[in-house]
Amino acid sequence: ADSVPAQDPSWVFASGEFTRTGSIFWQDWSTDPHWLSAEFMHAYGLEMRVGDRELEAGQFALDKIRCWVPLNVALYLNLNFRHFYRRMYGDKDTWRLAFRLSRHPLGLAPHPADALGSLEPLEPLRRL
């Protein structure tokens, strides 16, 4: 996995954001706001929001009962990846798009995901 929690994540389930939305996603460390093109969003009757960033798809918390509709929209988007992935950055973008298309609020963690350690893949092995 390219994403692991740095502390016990059980706090997520008691957070106000999770209680309100049934989900917690971390925005990715990248500040690139262009996770989907404005034209693509407009075709589905949606608009880009200022401050929206890619989501870290490697870890999130989801109440499957409360988020059943966006969960199934995400499934549809990923099953039809040949169409959708040409217009987005893979499964990272399907989560936010699924919540937006289903008009379900998306819970965001108070801080974006961040990197710990080396960005050089073999760096930890060189120390052994």
C-alpha positions as CSV (number, residue, x, y, z in Angstrom):
1,A,0.0,0.0,0.0
2,D,1.2,3.5,-0.7
3,S,-0.8,4.9,2.2
4,V,-0.9,3.9,5.9
5,P,-2.2,5.7,8.9
6,A,0.4,7.3,11.1
7,Q,-1.8,7.1,14.2
8,D,-4.8,5.1,15.4
9,P,-7.6,6.0,13.0
10,S,-10.5,5.1,15.4
11,W,-11.0,8.9,16.1
12,V,-12.5,9.1,12.6
13,F,-15.7,7.3,13.5
14,A,-16.4,9.7,16.4
15,S,-15.7,12.8,14.4
16,G,-18.4,15.3,13.6
17,E,-17.6,15.1,9.9
18,F,-18.1,11.3,9.8
19,T,-21.2,11.6,12.0
20,R,-22.6,14.2,9.6
21,T,-21.7,12.6,6.2
22,G,-20.9,8.9,6.9
23,S,-17.5,9.3,5.2
24,I,-14.0,10.7,5.8
25,F,-11.6,11.1,2.9
26,W,-8.2,12.8,3.0
27,Q,-7.4,15.2,0.2
28,D,-4.2,14.3,-1.4
29,W,-1.0,16.1,-0.7
30,S,-0.9,17.4,-4.2
31,T,-2.4,20.9,-4.6
32,D,-3.3,20.3,-8.2
33,P,-6.9,21.4,-8.5
34,H,-7.5,19.9,-11.9
35,W,-8.7,16.5,-10.9
36,L,-11.4,16.6,-13.6
37,S,-11.8,19.0,-16.4
38,A,-14.4,21.8,-16.3
39,E,-15.8,20.5,-19.5
40,F,-16.2,17.0,-18.1
41,M,-17.9,18.3,-15.0
42,H,-20.2,20.6,-17.1
43,A,-21.3,17.6,-19.2
44,Y,-22.7,16.0,-16.0
45,G,-24.3,19.2,-14.7
46,L,-21.6,19.8,-12.1
47,E,-19.1,22.6,-11.5
48,M,-15.6,22.6,-10.2
49,R,-15.3,24.0,-6.6
50,V,-12.5,26.3,-5.6
51,G,-10.2,24.3,-3.3
52,D,-11.1,20.8,-4.5
53,R,-8.1,18.6,-4.7
54,E,-7.5,15.0,-5.6
55,L,-8.5,12.5,-2.9
56,E,-6.1,10.0,-1.3
57,A,-7.9,6.8,-2.4
58,G,-5.6,4.5,-0.4
59,Q,-7.4,5.1,2.9
60,F,-10.8,6.4,3.8
61,A,-13.7,5.6,6.1
62,L,-17.1,4.9,4.8
63,D,-20.4,4.0,6.3
64,K,-21.7,1.6,3.6
65,I,-25.3,1.9,4.7
66,R,-25.4,5.7,4.7
67,C,-23.2,6.0,1.6
68,W,-24.8,3.2,-0.4
69,V,-25.7,5.4,-3.3
70,P,-22.3,7.1,-3.9
71,L,-20.7,3.7,-3.3
72,N,-22.7,2.2,-6.1
73,V,-22.0,5.2,-8.4
74,A,-18.3,4.7,-7.7
75,L,-18.7,1.1,-8.6
76,Y,-20.4,2.0,-11.9
77,L,-17.6,4.5,-12.7
78,N,-14.9,2.0,-12.1
79,L,-16.7,-0.9,-13.9
80,N,-16.9,1.5,-16.9
81,F,-13.3,2.6,-16.6
82,R,-12.6,2.5,-20.4
83,H,-15.0,5.5,-20.7
84,F,-14.3,7.4,-17.5
85,Y,-10.6,6.9,-16.9
86,R,-9.8,8.7,-20.2
87,R,-11.3,11.8,-18.5
88,M,-9.9,11.5,-15.0
89,Y,-7.0,10.2,-12.9
90,G,-8.3,6.7,-12.3
91,D,-10.0,5.6,-9.2
92,K,-8.8,8.6,-7.2
93,D,-11.3,10.8,-9.0
94,T,-14.2,8.4,-9.0
95,W,-14.8,8.8,-5.3
96,R,-15.3,12.6,-5.4
97,L,-17.3,12.4,-8.7
98,A,-19.5,9.6,-7.2
99,F,-20.4,11.8,-4.2
100,R,-21.0,14.8,-6.4
101,L,-23.2,12.9,-8.9
102,S,-25.3,11.4,-6.1
103,R,-25.5,14.8,-4.3
104,H,-24.3,13.1,-1.1
105,P,-22.0,15.2,1.2
106,L,-18.4,14.1,1.2
107,G,-16.7,14.1,4.5
108,L,-13.1,15.5,4.5
109,A,-10.5,15.1,7.2
110,P,-9.3,18.3,8.7
111,H,-5.9,18.0,7.2
112,P,-4.8,16.6,3.8
113,A,-2.7,13.5,3.5
114,D,1.1,14.1,3.7
115,A,4.3,12.2,3.0
116,L,6.5,10.8,5.7
117,G,10.0,9.5,4.9
118,S,11.8,9.4,1.7
119,L,10.3,9.9,-1.7
120,E,13.2,7.8,-3.1
121,P,11.7,4.2,-3.3
122,L,15.0,2.4,-2.4
123,E,16.2,4.8,0.3
124,P,15.0,2.7,3.3
125,L,16.8,-0.4,1.8
126,R,20.1,1.5,1.5
127,R,20.2,1.9,5.3
128,L,20.0,-1.9,6.0
